[in-house]
Amino acid sequence: MSQNLTDKQKLFIEYFSQTGNATQSAIKSGYSEKTAEQQGYELKNKFAKEIEDRTKKAIKDSIPAAIAMLNHLMNNAESESVKLGAV
């Protein structure tokens, strides 16, 4: 992430990469509710690359936990359909 980002901008990127909602991400980041829709739209476009990078990192970071959960379900689920779904 660029070193020149403000704390609000960093928060926006984080929230948007988690939710995909620009307006709510702007509000949670500290932007005014009155201007959040416009701010969210502008921030989403301005920081598209940073959002993409953060989203990819979040997905990459969640893979080990997802695999562990699938393995757990395959080996321990009581329902055969759950086991099959995990496979």
C-alpha positions as a Markdown table, in Angstrom:
| # | Residue | x | y | z |
|---|---|---|---|---|
| 1 | Met | 0.0 | 0.0 | 0.0 |
| 2 | Ser | 1.2 | 3.5 | -0.8 |
| 3 | Gln | 2.8 | 5.4 | 2.1 |
| 4 | Asn | 0.9 | 8.6 | 1.2 |
| 5 | Leu | -2.5 | 7.3 | 2.2 |
| 6 | Thr | -4.4 | 8.9 | 5.1 |
| 7 | Asp | -5.7 | 6.8 | 7.9 |
| 8 | Lys | -9.2 | 7.3 | 6.5 |
| 9 | Gln | -8.2 | 6.1 | 3.1 |
| 10 | Lys | -6.4 | 3.0 | 4.6 |
| 11 | Leu | -9.6 | 2.2 | 6.5 |
| 12 | Phe | -11.7 | 2.6 | 3.4 |
| 13 | Ile | -9.6 | 0.2 | 1.5 |
| 14 | Glu | -9.8 | -2.3 | 4.3 |
| 15 | Tyr | -13.6 | -2.0 | 4.8 |
| 16 | Phe | -14.3 | -2.0 | 1.1 |
| 17 | Ser | -12.2 | -5.1 | 0.4 |
| 18 | Gln | -14.2 | -6.9 | 3.1 |
| 19 | Thr | -17.7 | -5.7 | 2.1 |
| 20 | Gly | -17.7 | -4.3 | -1.4 |
| 21 | Asn | -20.0 | -1.5 | -0.2 |
| 22 | Ala | -18.4 | 1.9 | -1.0 |
| 23 | Thr | -20.9 | 4.1 | 0.9 |
| 24 | Gln | -20.8 | 2.1 | 4.1 |
| 25 | Ser | -17.1 | 1.7 | 3.9 |
| 26 | Ala | -16.7 | 5.5 | 3.6 |
| 27 | Ile | -19.0 | 6.0 | 6.7 |
| 28 | Lys | -17.1 | 3.4 | 8.7 |
| 29 | Ser | -13.8 | 5.1 | 7.7 |
| 30 | Gly | -14.9 | 8.4 | 9.2 |
| 31 | Tyr | -16.3 | 10.2 | 6.1 |
| 32 | Ser | -19.5 | 12.3 | 6.6 |
| 33 | Glu | -22.7 | 10.4 | 6.0 |
| 34 | Lys | -23.9 | 13.3 | 3.9 |
| 35 | Thr | -21.1 | 12.8 | 1.4 |
| 36 | Ala | -20.4 | 9.1 | 1.9 |
| 37 | Glu | -21.9 | 8.0 | -1.3 |
| 38 | Gln | -19.9 | 10.4 | -3.5 |
| 39 | Gln | -16.7 | 9.9 | -1.4 |
| 40 | Gly | -17.1 | 6.1 | -1.6 |
| 41 | Tyr | -17.5 | 6.2 | -5.3 |
| 42 | Glu | -14.4 | 8.4 | -5.7 |
| 43 | Leu | -12.3 | 6.4 | -3.3 |
| 44 | Lys | -13.3 | 3.1 | -4.9 |
| 45 | Asn | -12.1 | 4.3 | -8.2 |
| 46 | Lys | -9.0 | 6.1 | -7.0 |
| 47 | Phe | -7.8 | 3.2 | -5.0 |
| 48 | Ala | -8.9 | 0.3 | -7.2 |
| 49 | Lys | -5.5 | -1.2 | -7.4 |
| 50 | Glu | -5.0 | -1.0 | -3.6 |
| 51 | Ile | -8.4 | -2.6 | -3.0 |
| 52 | Glu | -7.7 | -5.4 | -5.5 |
| 53 | Asp | -4.4 | -6.1 | -3.8 |
| 54 | Arg | -6.0 | -6.1 | -0.3 |
| 55 | Thr | -8.8 | -8.3 | -1.5 |
| 56 | Lys | -6.4 | -10.8 | -3.0 |
| 57 | Lys | -4.4 | -10.9 | 0.2 |
| 58 | Ala | -7.5 | -11.5 | 2.3 |
| 59 | Ile | -8.5 | -14.4 | 0.1 |
| 60 | Lys | -5.0 | -15.8 | 0.1 |
| 61 | Asp | -4.9 | -15.5 | 3.9 |
| 62 | Ser | -8.2 | -17.4 | 4.4 |
| 63 | Ile | -7.2 | -20.4 | 2.3 |
| 64 | Pro | -5.5 | -22.4 | 5.0 |
| 65 | Ala | -8.5 | -22.0 | 7.4 |
| 66 | Ala | -10.9 | -23.0 | 4.6 |
| 67 | Ile | -8.9 | -26.1 | 3.8 |
| 68 | Ala | -8.7 | -27.1 | 7.5 |
| 69 | Met | -12.5 | -26.7 | 7.8 |
| 70 | Leu | -13.1 | -28.8 | 4.7 |
| 71 | Asn | -10.8 | -31.5 | 6.1 |
| 72 | His | -12.6 | -31.4 | 9.4 |
| 73 | Leu | -16.0 | -31.8 | 7.7 |
| 74 | Met | -14.8 | -34.6 | 5.5 |
| 75 | Asn | -13.5 | -36.6 | 8.4 |
| 76 | Asn | -15.9 | -35.7 | 11.2 |
| 77 | Ala | -19.3 | -34.7 | 9.9 |
| 78 | Glu | -22.1 | -37.0 | 11.0 |
| 79 | Ser | -24.0 | -36.4 | 7.8 |
| 80 | Glu | -22.8 | -38.2 | 4.6 |
| 81 | Ser | -24.2 | -35.4 | 2.5 |
| 82 | Val | -22.0 | -32.9 | 4.4 |
| 83 | Lys | -19.0 | -35.1 | 4.0 |
| 84 | Leu | -19.7 | -35.4 | 0.3 |
| 85 | Gly | -20.2 | -31.6 | 0.0 |
| 86 | Ala | -16.9 | -31.0 | 1.7 |
| 87 | Val | -15.2 | -33.3 | -0.8 |
